[in-house]
Amino acid sequence: MQATLQKTLGTFQLWGIAVGLVISGEYFGWSYGWASAGTLGFAVTALFIAAMYTAFIFSFTELTTSIPHAGGPFAYSKRAFGPLGGYLAGAATLIEFVFAPPAIALAIGAYLNVQFPQVEPKTAAVCAYLVFMGLNILGVQIAATFELLVTLLAIFELLVFMGVVSPGFSMANFVRGGWSGQDAFTLAAIPGMFAAIPFAIWFFLAIEGVAMAAEEARDPQRSVPVAYIAGILTLVLLALGVMVFAGGAGDWSKLANINDPLPQAMKLVVGEHSGWLHMLVWLGLFGLIASFHGIILGYSRQIYALARAAYLPSFFATIHPRFKTPHRAILAGGVVGIAAIYSDQLITLGGQTLTANIVTLSVFGAITMYIISMLALFKLRRVEPAMARPFRAPCYPLLPAVALVGALVCMATMIYYNGLIFCVFVVLLLLGYGCFLATAPQRQRKDRDGLLAPGGQ
């Protein structure tokens, strides 16, 4: 009998995964949005994105509880739109989850470089991959417990950061030049606000990864809604707090294009040699590690689910006989991520940093998946009205429509401001489509033998 994923995760662990997947977004990445929008312009963008994500999560939870499957969006879209829809959602999700970790790994390297200048950030990033791929292979219960622990430490650290910089906080610092470098709002600030959308999304990117752990939850119909709703509320409050306190600590323009804005913001208040600063660097690593570790769990389940459904080579659908984890899928995503870390040619695309471009590529995958998922929700409501729905999206169809329209606005503006990265994204989808066509005979054999379940297996 083929080994399967084990149902071991509880509600608190799923909440830890939900928050942990995202919480590195509070530590870095978002401040790149200040470079184009300013603090006030970016605050408007972030509030718009927070509303979109809240609507999306309340809607997406219906799909997750109705179809608890390791493939997450892949399974929902396959059920709604058939194999091609499943491919597009699965490939987009895979791009999101495979390219988010190298950006986080580079930030881990940047944080370590603050404490140990002799440590080369890229070397540290690769070491992080090796350590946390190994931990993920050891078992989902171990991985989820570790994820919960580091997530709690990361939340504590963000609260400490806000407390330490609060004596130096000044709203005058936050609003100075807050509209794309201007003190007063003008129409000229609007383009910068749209251009900052990918970095506002980084505040919340990957929370939907809980869907890929739903197959390993003991009671997904009850625990997933609690984890999702509590998770998005936690993240919205933390994002707003971190953004406001960092921007009010001093000259925010010095934080706009770096990978470690929180330590640098704290320097403005407590000085370069404060013990608080060293504590932030060390504990700040927990936030980065929580997301890095959690997204490895997410991408591995996506690769595993796609391979199990014959959308990728079946080699990656193997479960480790002892640890019951998709070890080959874990390693495969790591190889791609490490290659991305050393893809320095991406620096020249759009004149942004390597990290900013990797973030943008990951966000393109996420937004594509959000659009397809909301369309799948509408389609399944129409064609399968009798399907069991333990959680139903509130205010249907309004809330899913808000999420869908918000995602379409994000996609249009991102294409406009990041055309070259979008071309890279399209090339990756086309390469994946080639694999989709090449594995068609394998899917047909599984369908003929009754090995593919309706949910997408």
Secondary structure, DSSP 8 states (H G I E B T S, - for coil): --------B-HHHHHHHHHHHHGGGGTTTTTHHHHHHHHHHHHHHHHHHHHHHHHHHHHHHHHHHHS--TTTHHHHHHHHHHHHHHHHHHHHHHHHHHHHHHHHHHHHHHHHHHH-TTS-HHHHHHHHHHHHHHHHHT-HHHHHHHHHHHHHHHHHHHHHHHHHHGGG--HHHHHTTTBTTBSS--GGGHHHHHHTHHHHHTTTTTGGGGGGGGGGBSSHHHHHHHHHHHHHHHHHHHHHHHHHHHHTSS-GGGGTT-S-HHHHHHHHHH-TT-HHHHHHHHHHHHHHHHHHHHHHHHHHHHHHHHHHTTSS-GGGG---TTT-S-HHHHHHHHHHHHHHHT-GGGGGGGG--HHHHHHHHHHHHHHHHHHHHHHHHHHHHHH-TTS--SS--TTTTHHHHHHHHHHHHHHHHHHHH-HHHHHHHHHHHHHHHHHHHHTHHHHHHHHHTT-S-TT--
